[in-house]
Amino acid sequence: MLVSVMGTYDNGKIRLDELPKGVSHAKVIVTLIQSSNDDDVSQAMQLSEKSFGEWNNDADAAYDSL
């Protein structure tokens, strides 16, 4: 499952703008965006979702239990 949530990184901590529904524990991939430009943020979100699709495929199912 892929859930994207906006947030802010400050001095080693990440504060989420909202809590993801139905998720109490999960691994994360963090992409830092050093721009307040909404187009940059949107582009980063799209790239993250595209990358996840490339990682999440049936051929990699053997690695799920590691």
Rosetta constraint file for C-alpha pairs under 8 A:
AtomPair CA 2 CA 49 HARMONIC 7.62 0.50
AtomPair CA 2 CA 52 HARMONIC 7.51 0.50
AtomPair CA 3 CA 20 HARMONIC 7.22 0.50
AtomPair CA 4 CA 45 HARMONIC 7.44 0.50
AtomPair CA 5 CA 16 HARMONIC 6.77 0.50
AtomPair CA 5 CA 17 HARMONIC 7.12 0.50
AtomPair CA 5 CA 18 HARMONIC 6.93 0.50
AtomPair CA 5 CA 19 HARMONIC 7.84 0.50
AtomPair CA 5 CA 20 HARMONIC 7.04 0.50
AtomPair CA 6 CA 16 HARMONIC 6.10 0.50
AtomPair CA 6 CA 17 HARMONIC 5.68 0.50
AtomPair CA 6 CA 18 HARMONIC 7.49 0.50
AtomPair CA 7 CA 14 HARMONIC 6.71 0.50
AtomPair CA 7 CA 15 HARMONIC 5.42 0.50
AtomPair CA 7 CA 16 HARMONIC 4.09 0.50
AtomPair CA 7 CA 17 HARMONIC 4.87 0.50
AtomPair CA 7 CA 18 HARMONIC 7.83 0.50
AtomPair CA 8 CA 14 HARMONIC 5.63 0.50
AtomPair CA 8 CA 15 HARMONIC 5.30 0.50
AtomPair CA 8 CA 16 HARMONIC 6.52 0.50
AtomPair CA 8 CA 17 HARMONIC 7.61 0.50
AtomPair CA 9 CA 13 HARMONIC 5.62 0.50
AtomPair CA 9 CA 14 HARMONIC 4.44 0.50
AtomPair CA 9 CA 15 HARMONIC 6.46 0.50
AtomPair CA 9 CA 32 HARMONIC 7.74 0.50
AtomPair CA 10 CA 14 HARMONIC 6.44 0.50
AtomPair CA 10 CA 15 HARMONIC 7.99 0.50
AtomPair CA 31 CA 44 HARMONIC 7.57 0.50
AtomPair CA 31 CA 48 HARMONIC 7.91 0.50
AtomPair CA 33 CA 40 HARMONIC 7.57 0.50
AtomPair CA 33 CA 41 HARMONIC 6.83 0.50
AtomPair CA 33 CA 44 HARMONIC 7.56 0.50
AtomPair CA 35 CA 40 HARMONIC 6.77 0.50
AtomPair CA 35 CA 41 HARMONIC 7.57 0.50
AtomPair CA 36 CA 40 HARMONIC 7.58 0.50
AtomPair CA 36 CA 41 HARMONIC 7.43 0.50
AtomPair CA 37 CA 41 HARMONIC 6.57 0.50
AtomPair CA 38 CA 42 HARMONIC 6.13 0.50
AtomPair CA 39 CA 43 HARMONIC 6.09 0.50
AtomPair CA 40 CA 44 HARMONIC 6.17 0.50
AtomPair CA 41 CA 45 HARMONIC 6.29 0.50
AtomPair CA 42 CA 46 HARMONIC 6.28 0.50
AtomPair CA 43 CA 47 HARMONIC 6.19 0.50
AtomPair CA 44 CA 48 HARMONIC 6.14 0.50
AtomPair CA 45 CA 49 HARMONIC 6.28 0.50
AtomPair CA 46 CA 50 HARMONIC 6.13 0.50
AtomPair CA 47 CA 51 HARMONIC 6.05 0.50
AtomPair CA 48 CA 52 HARMONIC 6.20 0.50
AtomPair CA 49 CA 53 HARMONIC 6.41 0.50
AtomPair CA 50 CA 54 HARMONIC 6.61 0.50
AtomPair CA 51 CA 55 HARMONIC 6.42 0.50
AtomPair CA 52 CA 56 HARMONIC 5.92 0.50
AtomPair CA 53 CA 57 HARMONIC 7.17 0.50
AtomPair CA 55 CA 60 HARMONIC 7.79 0.50
AtomPair CA 56 CA 60 HARMONIC 7.10 0.50
AtomPair CA 57 CA 61 HARMONIC 7.11 0.50
AtomPair CA 60 CA 64 HARMONIC 7.32 0.50
